[in-house]
Amino acid sequence: MAGVLGNEGGRAGRLRMGAVLLAAGEGSRMGGVPKCLLSLTGTPLLHRHLVAMRDAGIGDPVVVTGHHHEQVEPALASFPVTIVRNPDPAAGQQSSVRIGLEALGSEWDLVIIALADQPLVGSAELEELISAFRKRPPGTQIVYPEVNGQRGNPVLFAGELIAAMLEAGGEVAGRKYIDRHPQLVHVHRTANDRFVLDLDTREDVEAFERRTGWTLAMPAASGT
């Protein structure tokens, strides 16, 4: 299940890389559709993320479903992933993060937490963040991208920090935790605005299409 880079341990070589992909959202501001199944150039965003993770050397991620699970889970059938369903996705993203991390386990050097509604985060973006994680200042354990002062995603965590969070039983890998522990954070400042582009509303979709010239096909609403 581990992704491998290089031939040696530590920052200079091998990294055991795990990932949690969050796909449990209701998409209420999008009209009640599963945003992760929006299709770009004929490929659902969910699939684009999984291919990007594979190409970046991250093996068999955990995908957290919840709302629209009856549509999302069948779409994962051809991918080597672990699927975990949040029984109460209305409890918020933090609950999905915890469920995903518990399923992923703690044997990782690096854990990536990604959002399935970012249309243009590909393997190049993941590799950019992995490189930033390798080069982070000593003592830091969290890396996230920032574009022109705007915080982006995905977020990377040292595996030992994730293990400690899970053992402590409190908040796991959430924004509040990050903000309370700035000494652990390395901000990767970049001009790559793909890190801050996500799709929350129909207006976001329209703006994306105007900007890129690409069309996003909407999935059906499941009514759940």
NORUR-V978819 format. One record per backbone hydrogen bond with DSSP energy under -1.0 kcal/mol. CO is the residue of the C=O (numbers start at 1). NH is the residue of the N-H. Records with the same first field share a line. If there is no record, write none. Layout:
# NORUR-V978819
CO->NH / NH
This chain:
# NORUR-V978819
3->17
8->14
10->13
16->109 / 110
17->3
18->112
19->62
20->114
21->64
22->116
24->67
27->30 / 32
28->31
34->37
35->38
36->46
38->45
39->217
40->43
43->40
44->48
45->49
46->50
47->51
48->52
49->53
50->54
51->55
52->56
53->58
54->57
61->82
62->21
63->84
64->23
65->86
66->69
68->71 / 72
69->73
73->76
74->77
76->79
79->81
82->63
84->65
88->91
89->92
92->96
93->97
94->98
95->99
96->100
97->101
98->102
99->103
100->104
101->105
109->159
110->18
111->157
112->20
113->155
114->22
115->118
122->126
123->127
124->128
125->129
126->130
127->131
128->132
129->133
130->134
131->135
133->136
137->140
141->158
142->186
143->156
144->188
145->152
146->190
147->150
150->147
155->113
156->143
157->111
158->162
159->163
160->164
161->165
162->166
163->167
164->168
165->169
174->178
175->179
176->180
181->184
182->185
184->141 / 142
186->144
187->189
188->146
191->193
192->195
193->196
195->153
201->205
202->206
203->207
204->208
205->209
206->210
207->211
208->212
209->213
217->39
